[in-house]
Every structure is written in structure tokens, then in C-alpha cells.
Amino acid sequence: MKVAIIGAGLSGLSCAIELKNLGVTPTVFEKSDKIGDLPGYLLTSLRLFTKTIDSPMAYLKKNYNIDIKDFHTLDEIVMVSPNKTISAKGSMGYIFEKGPDKTTLENQLSLAADLSINFNTYINLNDIKKDFDHIVVATGSPIIAEELNVWITTFRAQIRIAKVLGDFKPGLLKIWLNKNYANNGYGYLTTKTKKMAELILIVSDIEHNELDDYWNTFISGENIKYDITAVNDIPHIIGYSKPVHMGNIYFTGNAAGMIDSFLGFGSIRAIESGVLAARAIAKNLDYSKLIDPLLKEVDFMYNYRKMINNLNNNDYDKLVSFIGLPVIKQMLYNNPIYKAKHGILFPKIINLFKQNSNKINLL
């Protein structure tokens, strides 16, 4: 059996690991000259958004035999709306690192895969269709799905990633919610060390040439005075492929739609999708059925995103105030059973109040 994997990211490498475990050695193509996205960046896994009370590491090891290590535990979350700030401390989740560094998720998976990778190789799907029995699209982008007319976009934004220096508390995630400089996106800071962090702004529904104005409004409005050492801008497109399996082609990771359009989480699902594609190929299983629970998770978060889009800055203040109440904070952050599916009640309540208020005003 000949299997090609296009892309040596999280889903592609996870697929390669599982295929090897099942007795199939794939051919892996990667357009870059090394493992890991550029620029490298930190990502978080919030306990609130995980499937079980297990850590992501334990979950992946137990269910998929994928072994990864986190970069740092997430110990504090600070949320800032235009006029409100709350802080919560405890066992909040985990911080992972992506990129070319040796400790990143991609390089952890690459070591486990132990495969020769064809670097600097850009693949045109039509050029290899007849040469392989199965092709796994793990490109981290919708390009191939768009070419095949199976891609549906749900969220589009511009992202600025800045490396900053200052005095930081490791294990901190700070989130800013403000329509004035993020539209339906948000800003956030994740600490890497006591002296280094990443400051990221995600602005929805703009073009790249508009990003400077939003960034400057963010920096000045929040009085951010960190020393910025590097800045990288990347376009951000979230959506899904429908279908995720066409003939001998399988979409995984971001190419399948594993990133949610609410907060942009998706790394764990990307790894899962890669393993599931491998199982479908090696065991002749229905990949669409295997991946359906993951797509339902993403769809749930898309409904979350649609409700949040209806909120304005005053609503952000109400939301942050509400989740900052002691009882709510205890339930949200310190109850291991509580999950995001329960939290959808909060934006629902605010939207309901808005609708009723508008009806009253019309009367």
C-alpha cells in the first residue's frame, strides 16, 4: 500500500506515526525546509475546552498512543473587556509550543515518526494522484480543499504575532476583548519565560493593509509598553472541508476544519484527525464516521462564535463581570466536570436580554 502525506505538521506527522504502527510506511512531503511553522508561537489548551478531566497529554496517550509533553502549565487567566478586568488562578490548562525549536509539538512528533521527510517539496495533487493508493492532505491550509471546491470558510482574520520582552509571570494567559481594535477577534498574551512573552492580535474581517491601524489602537488603548523584538503577520482562515474524504484523498488537521472559530483551538483535534485518517486507510474504515465527533465539536464552537459576534463592548463588560462572580469563577475554573458546552449559557443569556430590550424599545 502506497500512502502520501502532504504536510509535516501536527496532523501529518500523527498520521505517519499511526501508519507505521499499523505496518504502513508513508511518503511525507513538506514544502518548507524544516519541521515547524514559522514564526513559532505558543498555544494553549484550556481545561474548560477539553473533552475529559484528563490532561491532553494523558488523553492522547490513552486513546491514540501519541506521546507529547507540554511546555508549561497554565496557572492564571486574566480577561480584560473595555471597562472590566477579572483574574482566575488554578489548574487552568497547558501551554504548548509550535514552530521549529526542538521542544515544539511538531518536533516531538517528528522524532516519534522517525521518517525521512521530503523537504522543499511543493506538491500538486494532480501530479501524485495516480502514484499513491491514498493521499492525506495535512497542509494546515484550505488551499487544496478550495481547489477541489469543497472548502467552506467560517471565520477570516489577520493575525499579528509579536515577540515581547518585559517582566512576566510564567503560566499566564491574558485575553483582551474589544470591538474597537479586534472586531470579532481578540488580543492575547502568553508568557514564555519570566522575561519573554508573545503578544497576539486577531482582527476579523479586515485586509492586511488595515492591520497596522488596529494594532496601534490596541497598543495605545491598552497602554502596552513591552519591548517588541519581532513582528510577524499571517492571514487566518478557519472553515471546514465537506466532505473530508473524496476517493483516495483524506483531509486532516486544519485542511479538514479542526480549528474552531471561537478561540482558534485545534491542535489536539489535528493530532486526532491524523491518527484517525491512518486507521481508516490501514483498516479500511469509514474516515467520515471516525472524524464526525471532532467536526461536531468544531460546529458547536462555531455556534458559540456566532453568539459572541452579536455582542458589543458593553456586552463584553457584562460577560466579564458575570464570569468574574465568585460562584461562577469557582464553577468555570475550579470544577473539573464543568466544560465549555455548559458555558454556552452565558452568551445566550446576554443575547436574550438584548433581544428583550430591543423589543421593549420598539414598544
C-alpha positions as CSV (number, residue, x, y, z in Angstrom):
1,M,0.0,0.0,0.0
2,K,1.4,3.4,-1.0
3,V,0.4,6.4,1.1
4,A,1.4,10.0,0.6
5,I,1.1,12.6,3.3
6,I,1.2,16.2,2.1
7,G,2.5,18.3,5.1
8,A,4.7,17.5,8.0
9,G,2.7,19.4,10.7
10,L,0.7,18.0,13.6
11,S,-1.9,16.0,11.7
12,G,0.5,14.8,9.0
13,L,3.1,13.5,11.5
14,S,0.5,12.0,13.7
15,C,-0.9,10.2,10.7
16,A,2.6,9.0,9.8
17,I,3.2,7.6,13.4
18,E,-0.1,5.7,13.3
19,L,0.5,4.3,9.8
20,K,3.9,3.0,10.9
21,N,2.4,1.4,13.9
22,L,-0.1,-0.3,11.6
23,G,2.6,-1.6,9.3
24,V,2.5,1.1,6.6
25,T,5.4,3.3,5.8
26,P,4.1,6.6,4.2
27,T,5.9,9.1,2.0
28,V,5.8,12.5,3.6
29,F,6.2,15.7,1.6
30,E,6.8,19.1,3.2
31,K,7.1,22.4,1.3
32,S,9.3,24.1,3.9
33,D,12.9,23.3,4.6
34,K,12.4,22.1,8.2
35,I,9.8,20.9,10.7
36,G,7.7,23.5,12.3
37,D,5.7,26.6,11.4
38,L,7.5,30.0,11.0
39,P,7.1,32.0,13.1
40,G,7.0,29.7,16.1
41,Y,4.4,30.5,18.7
42,L,2.8,29.4,21.9
43,L,-0.7,27.9,22.0
44,T,-2.9,27.0,24.9
45,S,-5.2,24.1,25.9
46,L,-7.8,25.3,28.4
47,R,-9.2,22.7,30.7
48,L,-12.6,24.2,30.1
49,F,-12.4,23.2,26.5
50,T,-11.0,19.7,26.8
51,K,-13.2,16.5,26.4
52,T,-12.3,14.9,29.7
53,I,-10.8,15.7,33.1
54,D,-7.6,14.1,31.8
55,S,-4.8,16.3,30.5
56,P,-4.5,16.5,26.7
57,M,-1.2,14.5,27.1
58,A,-3.0,11.7,29.0
59,Y,-5.9,11.7,26.6
60,L,-3.8,11.4,23.5
61,K,-1.6,8.7,25.1
62,K,-4.6,6.7,26.3
63,N,-6.7,6.9,23.1
64,Y,-4.2,7.3,20.3
65,N,-0.8,6.2,21.7
66,I,0.6,9.6,20.9
67,D,3.1,10.9,23.4
68,I,3.6,14.7,23.8
69,K,4.8,16.9,26.5
70,D,3.6,20.4,27.4
71,F,5.8,23.5,27.5
72,H,4.3,24.9,30.7
73,T,1.2,24.6,32.9
74,L,-1.4,27.4,32.6
75,D,-1.9,28.8,36.1
76,E,-3.7,32.1,35.6
77,I,-6.1,33.6,33.2
78,V,-6.8,37.4,33.1
79,M,-9.7,38.6,31.0
80,V,-10.0,42.3,30.0
81,S,-13.0,44.0,28.5
82,P,-13.2,47.7,27.8
83,N,-14.1,48.5,31.5
84,K,-13.7,45.3,33.4
85,T,-10.8,43.0,34.4
86,I,-11.0,39.6,36.1
87,S,-8.4,37.1,37.2
88,A,-8.6,33.5,38.0
89,K,-5.9,31.2,39.3
90,G,-5.6,27.4,39.5
91,S,-5.2,24.5,37.2
92,M,-6.3,26.2,34.0
93,G,-4.7,24.1,31.4
94,Y,-1.5,23.8,29.5
95,I,0.8,25.8,27.2
96,F,2.4,24.2,24.2
97,E,5.0,25.4,21.7
98,K,4.8,25.2,18.0
99,G,7.5,26.0,15.5
100,P,11.0,24.9,14.5
101,D,12.5,24.7,18.0
102,K,13.5,21.2,19.3
103,T,10.9,21.2,22.1
104,T,7.9,22.0,19.9
105,L,4.9,19.7,19.3
106,E,6.0,19.2,15.6
107,N,9.5,18.1,16.5
108,Q,8.2,15.8,19.3
109,L,6.0,14.1,16.8
110,S,8.8,14.1,14.1
111,L,11.1,12.2,16.5
112,A,8.3,9.7,17.2
113,A,7.6,9.2,13.5
114,D,11.3,8.6,12.7
115,L,10.8,9.0,8.9
116,S,12.8,10.6,6.1
117,I,10.8,13.6,5.0
118,N,10.9,15.1,1.5
119,F,11.6,18.8,2.4
120,N,11.3,21.7,0.0
121,T,8.7,19.8,-2.0
122,Y,5.6,21.6,-3.1
123,I,3.0,19.0,-4.2
124,N,0.4,19.5,-6.9
125,L,-2.3,17.0,-6.1
126,N,-2.8,16.0,-9.8
127,D,0.9,15.1,-10.1
128,I,0.7,12.3,-7.5
129,K,-2.9,11.1,-7.7
130,K,-2.0,8.1,-9.8
131,D,1.2,7.2,-7.9
132,F,-0.4,6.5,-4.5
133,D,-3.2,4.4,-3.2
134,H,-4.1,7.0,-0.6
135,I,-3.3,10.7,-0.2
136,V,-3.6,12.5,3.1
137,V,-3.9,16.3,2.8
138,A,-2.3,17.7,6.0
139,T,-1.2,21.1,4.6
140,G,-2.5,23.2,7.5
141,S,-4.4,25.4,5.0
142,P,-7.5,25.2,2.8
143,I,-5.7,25.6,-0.5
144,I,-6.2,22.1,-1.8
145,A,-9.8,21.9,-0.5
146,E,-10.5,25.2,-2.2
147,E,-9.1,23.9,-5.5
148,L,-11.4,20.9,-5.2
149,N,-14.4,23.2,-4.3
150,V,-15.1,21.5,-1.0
151,W,-14.0,24.3,1.4
152,I,-16.4,26.4,3.4
153,T,-15.0,29.5,5.3
154,T,-16.5,30.3,8.7
155,F,-14.0,32.9,10.1
156,R,-11.5,35.1,8.3
157,A,-8.9,37.4,10.1
158,Q,-5.5,38.9,10.1
159,I,-3.1,38.0,12.9
160,R,-0.1,39.9,14.2
161,I,2.3,37.9,16.4
162,A,4.8,39.9,18.4
163,K,7.7,38.7,20.5
164,V,7.9,41.0,23.5
165,L,10.3,41.5,26.4
166,G,9.3,42.6,29.9
167,D,8.6,41.2,33.4
168,F,6.2,38.3,33.2
169,K,4.7,35.6,35.3
170,P,5.2,32.2,33.6
171,G,2.0,30.3,33.1
172,L,-0.2,33.4,32.4
173,L,-2.7,33.9,29.7
174,K,-4.2,37.4,29.3
175,I,-7.1,38.0,26.9
176,W,-8.4,41.3,25.7
177,L,-11.9,41.7,24.3
178,N,-12.7,44.9,22.5
179,K,-14.5,45.6,19.2
180,N,-12.6,48.8,18.7
181,Y,-9.4,47.1,17.8
182,A,-10.3,43.4,17.2
183,N,-13.8,43.4,15.6
184,N,-15.0,39.9,16.4
185,G,-11.5,38.8,17.2
186,Y,-9.4,39.3,20.4
187,G,-5.9,40.0,21.7
188,Y,-3.9,37.8,24.0
189,L,-0.6,37.5,25.7
190,T,1.0,34.2,26.6
191,T,4.2,34.1,28.7
192,K,7.1,32.0,27.7
193,T,9.6,32.9,30.4
194,K,9.9,35.5,33.1
195,K,11.4,37.9,30.6
196,M,9.7,36.8,27.3
197,A,6.1,36.5,26.0
198,E,4.0,36.6,22.9
199,L,1.5,39.3,22.2
200,I,-1.0,38.4,19.5
201,L,-3.9,40.3,18.0
202,I,-6.5,38.6,15.9
203,V,-8.7,41.1,13.9
204,S,-11.6,39.6,12.0
205,D,-12.9,40.8,8.6
206,I,-10.1,43.1,7.5
207,E,-7.4,43.2,4.9
208,H,-3.7,43.1,5.8
209,N,-3.2,46.8,4.9
210,E,-5.6,47.7,7.7
211,L,-3.8,45.7,10.4
212,D,-1.4,48.5,11.4
213,D,-4.2,50.8,12.4
214,Y,-5.9,48.1,14.6
215,W,-2.6,47.2,16.1
216,N,-1.7,50.8,17.0
217,T,-5.2,51.2,18.6
218,F,-4.7,48.1,20.6
219,I,-1.2,49.1,21.8
220,S,-2.2,52.6,22.7
221,G,-5.7,51.8,24.1
222,E,-4.4,49.1,26.4
223,N,-1.3,51.2,27.3
224,I,1.0,48.3,26.4
225,K,4.7,49.2,26.9
226,Y,6.5,45.9,26.3
227,D,9.7,46.0,24.2
228,I,8.8,44.4,20.8
229,T,11.6,42.4,19.3
230,A,9.9,40.8,16.3
231,V,6.6,41.0,14.5
232,N,5.1,38.6,12.0
233,D,1.7,38.9,10.2
234,I,-0.2,35.9,8.9
235,P,-3.6,35.6,7.3
236,H,-6.0,33.4,9.3
237,I,-8.8,31.4,7.6
238,I,-11.0,29.0,9.5
239,G,-13.5,26.7,8.0
240,Y,-14.0,23.1,7.0
241,S,-13.9,20.6,4.1
242,K,-17.1,19.0,3.1
243,P,-16.6,16.1,2.5
244,V,-13.4,15.3,4.4
245,H,-12.9,12.1,2.3
246,M,-13.0,12.1,-1.5
247,G,-12.0,8.9,-3.3
248,N,-8.4,8.3,-2.2
249,I,-8.0,11.8,-0.7
250,Y,-8.3,12.4,3.1
251,F,-8.3,15.9,4.7
252,T,-6.8,16.2,8.2
253,G,-6.0,18.9,10.6
254,N,-6.6,22.5,9.5
255,A,-7.3,21.3,6.0
256,A,-10.3,19.3,7.3
257,G,-11.5,22.1,9.6
258,M,-10.1,21.1,13.0
259,I,-9.6,24.7,14.2
260,D,-12.7,26.1,16.0
261,S,-13.8,29.6,15.0
262,F,-14.4,30.7,18.6
263,L,-10.9,30.9,20.2
264,G,-8.9,29.1,17.5
265,F,-8.2,25.9,19.3
266,G,-7.5,22.9,17.3
267,S,-4.1,21.3,17.8
268,I,-5.3,18.3,19.8
269,R,-8.0,17.7,17.2
270,A,-5.5,18.0,14.4
271,I,-3.4,15.2,16.0
272,E,-6.6,13.1,16.5
273,S,-7.6,13.6,12.9
274,G,-4.2,12.4,11.6
275,V,-4.4,9.2,13.6
276,L,-8.0,8.6,12.5
277,A,-7.1,9.0,8.9
278,A,-4.3,6.5,9.3
279,R,-6.7,4.0,10.9
280,A,-9.2,4.5,8.1
281,I,-6.6,3.8,5.5
282,A,-4.8,0.8,7.1
283,K,-8.0,-0.8,8.4
284,N,-10.4,0.1,5.5
285,L,-12.7,2.1,7.9
286,D,-15.0,5.0,7.1
287,Y,-13.0,8.1,7.8
288,S,-16.0,10.4,7.7
289,K,-17.6,8.5,10.5
290,L,-14.4,8.4,12.5
291,I,-13.9,12.1,12.3
292,D,-17.5,13.1,12.7
293,P,-17.3,13.6,16.6
294,L,-14.4,16.1,16.0
295,L,-16.4,18.0,13.4
296,K,-19.3,18.2,15.8
297,E,-17.1,19.8,18.4
298,V,-16.0,22.4,15.9
299,D,-19.6,23.1,14.8
300,F,-20.5,23.6,18.5
301,M,-17.8,26.2,18.9
302,Y,-18.9,27.8,15.6
303,N,-22.4,28.4,17.3
304,Y,-20.5,29.9,20.2
305,R,-18.7,32.2,17.8
306,K,-22.0,33.3,16.2
307,M,-23.4,34.3,19.6
308,I,-20.2,36.2,20.6
309,N,-20.3,38.1,17.3
310,N,-23.6,39.6,18.4
311,L,-22.1,41.2,21.5
312,N,-20.8,44.8,21.7
313,N,-18.3,46.3,24.1
314,N,-21.0,46.9,26.7
315,D,-21.9,43.2,26.4
316,Y,-18.3,42.2,26.8
317,D,-18.2,44.2,30.1
318,K,-21.4,42.3,31.3
319,L,-19.9,39.0,30.2
320,V,-16.6,39.5,32.0
321,S,-18.4,40.8,35.1
322,F,-20.7,37.8,35.1
323,I,-17.9,35.2,34.8
324,G,-16.0,37.1,37.4
325,L,-18.6,36.5,40.1
326,P,-17.1,34.2,42.8
327,V,-19.6,31.4,42.4
328,I,-19.3,31.5,38.6
329,K,-15.5,31.6,38.7
330,Q,-15.5,28.6,41.0
331,M,-17.7,26.7,38.6
332,L,-15.8,27.7,35.5
333,Y,-12.2,27.3,36.6
334,N,-12.1,25.0,39.6
335,N,-14.7,22.4,38.7
336,P,-13.1,19.7,36.6
337,I,-16.5,18.5,35.4
338,Y,-17.6,21.8,34.0
339,K,-17.0,22.2,30.3
340,A,-17.5,24.7,27.5
341,K,-20.7,23.1,26.5
342,H,-22.2,24.3,29.7
343,G,-20.7,27.8,29.3
344,I,-22.7,28.5,26.1
345,L,-25.5,29.6,28.5
346,F,-23.7,32.8,29.3
347,P,-23.7,34.5,25.9
348,K,-27.2,33.1,25.4
349,I,-28.4,34.9,28.4
350,I,-26.8,38.2,27.3
351,N,-28.2,37.9,23.8
352,L,-31.6,37.1,25.2
353,F,-31.5,40.2,27.3
354,K,-30.5,42.2,24.3
355,Q,-33.4,40.9,22.2
356,N,-35.9,41.6,25.0
357,S,-34.5,45.1,25.5
358,N,-34.9,45.8,21.8
359,K,-38.5,44.6,21.9
360,I,-39.2,47.0,24.8
361,N,-37.6,49.9,23.0
362,L,-39.7,49.2,19.9
363,L,-42.8,49.3,22.1
